[in-house]
Amino acid sequence: MTVFGLVLAGGEGRRMGGTDKALIRLGGQTLAARLAGRLGPQVAALAIAANGDPARLAGLGLPVLADPPPGGQGPLAGILAGLDWAADGGADWLATVAVDTPFAPLDMVDRLWMADAPLALAESGGRLHPTAGLWPVALRDPLRTALSGGLRRPALFAADHGAARVHFDGVPDPFFNINTPADLATARAILAGA
């Protein structure tokens, strides 16, 4: 089975003052580059899902996938763009991770794969992380239908399609997520202490 990867970077960064999270610097690199470095070695091909001008991410050397029309439909739309891209490339599965999770596990794909489920999502610290998952390409048409029907929540779609929850432990939380300037300061402190 072939697994492609997708870094989800389509959010608007409202709690970060509208800052493009993909371009925030942490540990000497952008979050987009950091996540590409963490997910890339785990998959056969990698892309980034981001709206707006793709030129801002050209330095990554990755395909930049925009949400399918009409856009503005949240992470499920980015996942659909990734599933379409993966299908066009002959992949069977798509691994996804959010750009604002700088400590995403280097073995995430293998661990999600071991769930041996129709699809698998990560959880840590008692929380489900529906943007960190392993999605079968075969779900792209049901996902397209769900989006056209108004569904926006990845966890609901995943639950309706037999998602397994795969627990990840670690310090820091492997899915610690940068939503605010305070979170960014915490991530920088974690890296400085490493």
C-alpha positions as a Markdown table, in Angstrom:
| # | Residue | x | y | z |
|---|---|---|---|---|
| 1 | Met | 0.0 | 0.0 | 0.0 |
| 2 | Thr | 1.3 | 3.5 | -0.9 |
| 3 | Val | 0.9 | 6.3 | 1.6 |
| 4 | Phe | 1.1 | 10.0 | 0.7 |
| 5 | Gly | 1.3 | 12.7 | 3.2 |
| 6 | Leu | -0.3 | 16.1 | 3.7 |
| 7 | Val | 0.5 | 19.0 | 6.0 |
| 8 | Leu | -2.7 | 20.9 | 6.7 |
| 9 | Ala | -1.9 | 24.6 | 6.7 |
| 10 | Gly | -5.2 | 26.2 | 5.5 |
| 11 | Gly | -6.3 | 27.8 | 8.8 |
| 12 | Glu | -6.6 | 31.6 | 9.1 |
| 13 | Gly | -4.6 | 31.9 | 12.3 |
| 14 | Arg | -7.2 | 34.1 | 14.0 |
| 15 | Arg | -5.9 | 33.5 | 17.5 |
| 16 | Met | -2.4 | 34.3 | 16.3 |
| 17 | Gly | -3.6 | 37.7 | 15.0 |
| 18 | Gly | -4.1 | 36.5 | 11.5 |
| 19 | Thr | -0.5 | 35.3 | 11.2 |
| 20 | Asp | 0.1 | 32.6 | 8.6 |
| 21 | Lys | 1.0 | 29.7 | 10.9 |
| 22 | Ala | 2.9 | 27.9 | 8.1 |
| 23 | Leu | 5.4 | 30.7 | 8.1 |
| 24 | Ile | 5.9 | 31.1 | 11.8 |
| 25 | Arg | 9.5 | 30.4 | 12.7 |
| 26 | Leu | 10.4 | 27.8 | 15.4 |
| 27 | Gly | 13.8 | 26.4 | 16.0 |
| 28 | Gly | 15.3 | 28.2 | 13.0 |
| 29 | Gln | 12.7 | 27.0 | 10.5 |
| 30 | Thr | 9.1 | 27.7 | 9.5 |
| 31 | Leu | 6.4 | 25.4 | 10.9 |
| 32 | Ala | 5.7 | 24.3 | 7.4 |
| 33 | Ala | 9.3 | 23.2 | 6.9 |
| 34 | Arg | 9.4 | 21.6 | 10.3 |
| 35 | Leu | 6.3 | 19.5 | 9.7 |
| 36 | Ala | 7.5 | 18.6 | 6.2 |
| 37 | Gly | 10.7 | 17.3 | 7.8 |
| 38 | Arg | 8.8 | 15.3 | 10.3 |
| 39 | Leu | 6.1 | 13.8 | 8.0 |
| 40 | Gly | 8.1 | 13.6 | 4.8 |
| 41 | Pro | 10.3 | 10.6 | 5.7 |
| 42 | Gln | 7.2 | 8.6 | 6.7 |
| 43 | Val | 5.5 | 8.8 | 3.3 |
| 44 | Ala | 6.1 | 8.2 | -0.4 |
| 45 | Ala | 5.2 | 11.8 | -1.4 |
| 46 | Leu | 4.3 | 14.9 | 0.4 |
| 47 | Ala | 2.2 | 18.0 | -0.2 |
| 48 | Ile | 0.9 | 21.0 | 1.8 |
| 49 | Ala | -2.8 | 22.1 | 1.9 |
| 50 | Ala | -2.9 | 25.9 | 2.0 |
| 51 | Asn | -5.1 | 28.6 | 0.6 |
| 52 | Gly | -3.9 | 31.9 | -0.7 |
| 53 | Asp | -0.8 | 32.6 | -2.8 |
| 54 | Pro | 1.1 | 29.3 | -3.1 |
| 55 | Ala | 4.3 | 31.2 | -3.9 |
| 56 | Arg | 4.8 | 31.9 | -0.2 |
| 57 | Leu | 5.5 | 28.2 | 0.3 |
| 58 | Ala | 7.6 | 27.7 | -2.9 |
| 59 | Gly | 10.7 | 27.3 | -0.8 |
| 60 | Leu | 9.5 | 24.0 | 0.4 |
| 61 | Gly | 9.6 | 22.4 | -3.0 |
| 62 | Leu | 6.2 | 20.7 | -2.4 |
| 63 | Pro | 2.9 | 20.7 | -4.2 |
| 64 | Val | 0.6 | 23.3 | -2.6 |
| 65 | Leu | -3.0 | 22.2 | -2.7 |
| 66 | Ala | -5.9 | 24.7 | -2.4 |
| 67 | Asp | -9.3 | 23.7 | -1.0 |
| 68 | Pro | -11.7 | 22.6 | -3.6 |
| 69 | Pro | -14.4 | 25.2 | -4.5 |
| 70 | Pro | -16.1 | 26.9 | -2.8 |
| 71 | Gly | -13.3 | 27.0 | -0.2 |
| 72 | Gly | -13.5 | 28.1 | 3.4 |
| 73 | Gln | -14.8 | 24.7 | 4.5 |
| 74 | Gly | -12.2 | 23.9 | 7.1 |
| 75 | Pro | -9.8 | 21.0 | 7.4 |
| 76 | Leu | -12.1 | 18.5 | 5.8 |
| 77 | Ala | -11.7 | 20.5 | 2.5 |
| 78 | Gly | -7.9 | 20.3 | 2.8 |
| 79 | Ile | -8.2 | 16.6 | 3.5 |
| 80 | Leu | -10.3 | 16.2 | 0.4 |
| 81 | Ala | -7.8 | 18.1 | -1.7 |
| 82 | Gly | -5.1 | 15.8 | -0.4 |
| 83 | Leu | -7.2 | 12.6 | -1.1 |
| 84 | Asp | -7.8 | 13.8 | -4.7 |
| 85 | Trp | -4.0 | 14.5 | -5.1 |
| 86 | Ala | -3.1 | 11.1 | -3.6 |
| 87 | Ala | -5.6 | 9.3 | -5.9 |
| 88 | Asp | -4.1 | 11.0 | -8.9 |
| 89 | Gly | -0.7 | 9.9 | -7.8 |
| 90 | Gly | -1.8 | 6.3 | -7.3 |
| 91 | Ala | -1.7 | 6.2 | -3.5 |
| 92 | Asp | -4.0 | 4.2 | -1.4 |
| 93 | Trp | -3.8 | 6.2 | 1.8 |
| 94 | Leu | -3.2 | 9.8 | 2.9 |
| 95 | Ala | -1.5 | 10.7 | 6.2 |
| 96 | Thr | -2.4 | 14.2 | 7.5 |
| 97 | Val | -1.0 | 16.4 | 10.2 |
| 98 | Ala | -1.6 | 20.0 | 11.1 |
| 99 | Val | 1.1 | 22.6 | 10.5 |
| 100 | Asp | 0.8 | 23.9 | 14.1 |
| 101 | Thr | 1.8 | 20.6 | 15.8 |
| 102 | Pro | 5.6 | 21.0 | 15.8 |
| 103 | Phe | 6.3 | 17.8 | 17.8 |
| 104 | Ala | 4.3 | 15.4 | 15.7 |
| 105 | Pro | 5.7 | 11.9 | 16.1 |
| 106 | Leu | 8.3 | 10.6 | 13.7 |
| 107 | Asp | 6.6 | 7.3 | 13.7 |
| 108 | Met | 3.0 | 8.6 | 13.4 |
| 109 | Val | 2.2 | 6.9 | 10.1 |
| 110 | Asp | 3.4 | 3.4 | 11.2 |
| 111 | Arg | 1.5 | 3.7 | 14.5 |
| 112 | Leu | -1.7 | 4.7 | 12.8 |
| 113 | Trp | -1.2 | 2.0 | 10.2 |
| 114 | Met | -1.0 | -0.6 | 13.0 |
| 115 | Ala | -4.5 | 0.2 | 14.0 |
| 116 | Asp | -5.6 | -1.9 | 11.1 |
| 117 | Ala | -8.8 | 0.1 | 10.8 |
| 118 | Pro | -10.8 | 1.7 | 7.9 |
| 119 | Leu | -9.2 | 5.0 | 9.0 |
| 120 | Ala | -7.2 | 6.0 | 12.1 |
| 121 | Leu | -6.9 | 9.2 | 14.1 |
| 122 | Ala | -4.4 | 10.2 | 16.8 |
| 123 | Glu | -5.2 | 11.0 | 20.3 |
| 124 | Ser | -3.0 | 12.3 | 23.2 |
| 125 | Gly | -3.6 | 13.8 | 26.6 |
| 126 | Gly | -7.2 | 12.7 | 26.5 |
| 127 | Arg | -8.0 | 14.6 | 23.3 |
| 128 | Leu | -8.7 | 13.4 | 19.8 |
| 129 | His | -6.6 | 15.1 | 17.1 |
| 130 | Pro | -8.8 | 14.7 | 14.0 |
| 131 | Thr | -6.3 | 16.4 | 11.7 |
| 132 | Ala | -3.7 | 13.8 | 12.6 |
| 133 | Gly | -4.8 | 10.8 | 10.7 |
| 134 | Leu | -4.5 | 8.1 | 8.2 |
| 135 | Trp | -7.3 | 8.3 | 5.6 |
| 136 | Pro | -8.1 | 5.8 | 2.8 |
| 137 | Val | -8.2 | 7.4 | -0.6 |
| 138 | Ala | -11.4 | 5.4 | -1.2 |
| 139 | Leu | -13.2 | 7.9 | 1.1 |
| 140 | Arg | -12.8 | 10.9 | -1.2 |
| 141 | Asp | -16.3 | 10.6 | -2.8 |
| 142 | Pro | -18.1 | 10.1 | 0.5 |
| 143 | Leu | -16.1 | 13.1 | 1.9 |
| 144 | Arg | -17.0 | 15.2 | -1.1 |
| 145 | Thr | -20.7 | 14.4 | -0.5 |
| 146 | Ala | -20.4 | 15.1 | 3.2 |
| 147 | Leu | -18.8 | 18.5 | 2.5 |
| 148 | Ser | -21.5 | 19.4 | 0.0 |
| 149 | Gly | -24.0 | 18.5 | 2.7 |
| 150 | Gly | -22.5 | 21.0 | 5.1 |
| 151 | Leu | -20.4 | 18.8 | 7.3 |
| 152 | Arg | -17.2 | 20.6 | 8.6 |
| 153 | Arg | -16.0 | 18.5 | 11.5 |
| 154 | Pro | -13.3 | 15.8 | 10.7 |
| 155 | Ala | -14.1 | 13.9 | 13.9 |
| 156 | Leu | -17.7 | 13.4 | 12.9 |
| 157 | Phe | -16.9 | 12.3 | 9.4 |
| 158 | Ala | -14.2 | 9.9 | 10.7 |
| 159 | Ala | -16.5 | 8.4 | 13.4 |
| 160 | Asp | -19.1 | 7.8 | 10.7 |
| 161 | His | -16.5 | 5.8 | 8.8 |
| 162 | Gly | -15.1 | 3.5 | 11.5 |
| 163 | Ala | -12.2 | 5.5 | 12.7 |
| 164 | Ala | -9.9 | 3.9 | 15.2 |
| 165 | Arg | -8.3 | 6.1 | 17.9 |
| 166 | Val | -4.5 | 5.6 | 18.3 |
| 167 | His | -3.1 | 6.8 | 21.6 |
| 168 | Phe | 0.3 | 8.6 | 21.6 |
| 169 | Asp | 2.2 | 9.5 | 24.8 |
| 170 | Gly | 5.1 | 11.8 | 25.2 |
| 171 | Val | 6.6 | 14.9 | 26.9 |
| 172 | Pro | 5.9 | 17.3 | 25.4 |
| 173 | Asp | 2.5 | 16.2 | 24.1 |
| 174 | Pro | 3.3 | 14.9 | 20.6 |
| 175 | Phe | 0.3 | 16.9 | 19.3 |
| 176 | Phe | 0.9 | 20.1 | 21.3 |
| 177 | Asn | -0.6 | 22.7 | 19.1 |
| 178 | Ile | 0.3 | 26.3 | 18.6 |
| 179 | Asn | -2.9 | 28.4 | 18.6 |
| 180 | Thr | -1.8 | 31.5 | 20.4 |
| 181 | Pro | 1.3 | 33.6 | 21.0 |
| 182 | Ala | 1.6 | 32.0 | 24.4 |
| 183 | Asp | 1.6 | 28.6 | 22.8 |
| 184 | Leu | 4.4 | 29.7 | 20.5 |
| 185 | Ala | 6.4 | 30.9 | 23.5 |
| 186 | Thr | 5.8 | 27.5 | 25.2 |
| 187 | Ala | 7.0 | 25.6 | 22.1 |
| 188 | Arg | 10.1 | 27.8 | 21.9 |
| 189 | Ala | 10.8 | 27.1 | 25.6 |
| 190 | Ile | 10.4 | 23.4 | 25.0 |
| 191 | Leu | 12.9 | 23.4 | 22.1 |
| 192 | Ala | 15.3 | 25.5 | 24.1 |
| 193 | Gly | 15.2 | 23.0 | 27.0 |
| 194 | Ala | 15.7 | 20.0 | 24.7 |
